[in-house]
Amino acid sequence: MADTAKTQQVDDSKQAAKAERRAVKLAKEIGTFARAHGGAEGQIAYIGHEGTRIVLVGEDGAWGDLVAPTYAVAQSAVEKAGITVHEEFDGEFAAKVKTGPYEWSRMAGIQLGGPSNG
């Protein structure tokens, strides 16, 4: 019985270390995005079994996203990166996003059955 508990502790420790490494890597990617776009803000959204999406919006209106394996990893990553995190993607935050012809043709293609790579 003691061996099972010890094995579980080792497994938990390995998983925690792996989650920490992933959070650090995501934080570096967030930092790179923020430096390239004059700063950044974000929003975290659980997307189901696939993980948690971190949407980033730069001060210049550029946007991108990253996927973390869990909400906890995503939360840790944005905290490490030091960015402002919004509860929802609406209003003033959403208005900061600048889209161009590529995004509009891509969205229209998906919605209307047109070309997916405009």
N, C-alpha and C positions, 0 to 999 in steps of 0.2 A: 504494500500500500504506500509506503514512504517513497519507494522508487517511482511510482506513478505520479505522485505530487511533485517530486523533484524534476521529473521529465516535463511535466506541465509548466513548471516555473522556467525551465530552460527554453521551452517552446515560446512561452509568453515573452521572455526576455529577447529572444531572437526576433519575434514579430514586432516588438516595440522598437528595437534598433532599426529594423527595416523601415518601419513607418517614419522614424525620425530622419533617416537618410533620404527618403522620398520627399519629406517636407522641406528639408534643406535644399534639395535639388530644385523643387518647385519655387521656393523662395528666391533662388538665384535667377531662375527664368523670369520671375515676376520683376525682379530688380533690373534685369537686362531690358525688359520691355519698358519699364518706367523711365530708365535713363534715356532710352532711344526716343521717347515720346513726351519728354518734359514733365514727367510724373505720371502717376496712374491711380485710379480708383478701381474698386472691384465689387463683385457680387458673387456670393456662393450659392449654388443651387444643387440640391440632391437630384441625381438623374436616374436613380434606381440601382439595380444590380451592377451597372457599369461603373458607378462611382459618383463623384461629385464634381460639378463643373465650376471652374473659377473664370468668370467673365471679367476681362480687363478693359478699361477705357482710358486711353492716354489723354493728357491735357491738350494734345493737338487733334483729338477726335478719332485717332486710330483705335482700333479695337482688336481683340483676340481672345482666345480662351485656352485653358489648360484643363486637364481632367486628373483629379486626384482619386486614389482608390477608395477613400472614405471621407466623410465629412470632417472628422477629427484631423486628418492629414491636411485637408484643404484649409481648415481654420488655423492650424499651426503654421502653414506656409504663408498665409497672408499676414499673420502676426509677425513672423520672422522678417518678412519683406517690409513691414511697416507702412502698408498702404491703408487708406480709408476704405472700409467695407460697408456697402449699403445693404439694407435688409431686402429691398426689392429693386427690380430693374424697371423703374418707372419715373415719370416726371422729369425733373431737372437732370437727373443722372442719365437717363436715356437720351435726352436732348443733346448731350455732349457728343454722341456718336455721329461721326461723319461717314456717309456711305457714298460710293462712287458708282459709275456705270457698271462695273463688274458685279457689285453686289445686287444692283437692281435687276440686271439681266439674269443673274443666277437665281434670284428669288422668283422672278417672273417665269423663268424656265421650269422651275420646280412646280410652281403653282398651276401653270397653264399647260404643262406637258411639253413645253418647248425644249430647246437645247439646255442641257444641264451645265455646260461649260461655255458660257457666252463670251 
